[in-house]
Amino acid sequence: MKTSVRLIHTGYFYADGGCMFGATPQSAWKRRYKADAQNRCRLAMHVGLVTTRCGRVILIDNGIGNKHTDQLKASFYRFHELTDLDKALRQYGIRPDDVTDVVLTHLHFDHCGGTTRYGEDGQIIPAYPNATCWVSEAQWHEAFHPNALERDSFFPENMEAIRESGKLHLIKDETFLTPEVRLRLFGGHTCGQIVVDVRTDSHTIVFAGDAIPTSAHLSPTWISAYDIRPLETFHAKICLLEEAVSNGQIVVYYHDAYTPCSAVKKINDFYKAIPCTVDTDGKIG
């Protein structure tokens, strides 16, 4: 059995273009990423499904879930075309009980809402009861003691049942889940964000979380206004992009509605996305 990586698309939402690109002028970023008449960018939520040669079934992030669907559909973000992740997994013969690990790049609600769900009695329970949930210690602290800039991005009910279940595993530094799956910490967007590297027979695939949310953010200085420490984001992006160029890696852009993943080419000081294929089965090629 080979290690394989699939992308599962779990839906769309809108975010203000000025927020997504911060100090970058609209006249510049609109040439690389579409916006509507209200200056809103359509964003995606691409969940990673990794099956390893040793039999692990790993989810990387899981979208917004279904606990706050009506609230979020009615919000400014206008979540729409949402996919039931459990139904999507069943297409690959995977049941919730089969998932061995859930890796959360960070705990903003659009990345971790599907970690828990409502049970038959109306109580919130783990969505993947046998899975170890991997979160950075710094991010866990941030989620439950939020700063003023991120307070609205954390929903404690997404994670409290995981803590109570005993399946939470907090990491402080680089960690290998298996020889092929590495977790590294990069600050900037939020404290203790995890970037996941998955090595297959043909590529290393990098789940960059919100360190590089779309392919339009390949310019190191194009940094979202949501990032709490922009200079850390800048240095994280340089590190990740140089590795992608030097090692021929594929980068997954969690929020890119048009280019979910790409290789990266460097031309002078400019980084360019070279789109790669995602087949009808979700496999990255």
Secondary structure as GFF3:
##gff-version 3
##sequence-region A 1 285
A	DSSP	beta_strand	4	16	.	.	.	ID=ss1
A	DSSP	alpha_helix	17	21	.	.	.	ID=ss2
A	DSSP	alpha_helix	26	29	.	.	.	ID=ss3
A	DSSP	beta_strand	40	51	.	.	.	ID=ss4
A	DSSP	beta_strand	57	60	.	.	.	ID=ss5
A	DSSP	alpha_helix	69	73	.	.	.	ID=ss6
A	DSSP	alpha_helix	85	90	.	.	.	ID=ss7
A	DSSP	three_ten_helix	96	98	.	.	.	ID=ss8
A	DSSP	beta_strand	101	103	.	.	.	ID=ss9
A	DSSP	alpha_helix	109	112	.	.	.	ID=ss10
A	DSSP	three_ten_helix	113	115	.	.	.	ID=ss11
A	DSSP	beta_strand	116	118	.	.	.	ID=ss12
A	DSSP	beta_strand	124	126	.	.	.	ID=ss13
A	DSSP	beta_strand	132	136	.	.	.	ID=ss14
A	DSSP	alpha_helix	137	144	.	.	.	ID=ss15
A	DSSP	three_ten_helix	151	153	.	.	.	ID=ss16
A	DSSP	three_ten_helix	156	158	.	.	.	ID=ss17
A	DSSP	alpha_helix	160	165	.	.	.	ID=ss18
A	DSSP	beta_strand	168	171	.	.	.	ID=ss19
A	DSSP	beta_strand	175	178	.	.	.	ID=ss20
A	DSSP	beta_strand	181	186	.	.	.	ID=ss21
A	DSSP	beta_strand	193	199	.	.	.	ID=ss22
A	DSSP	beta_strand	204	207	.	.	.	ID=ss23
A	DSSP	three_ten_helix	215	218	.	.	.	ID=ss24
A	DSSP	alpha_helix	230	247	.	.	.	ID=ss25
A	DSSP	beta_strand	250	252	.	.	.	ID=ss26
A	DSSP	beta_strand	261	267	.	.	.	ID=ss27
A	DSSP	beta_strand	270	275	.	.	.	ID=ss28
###
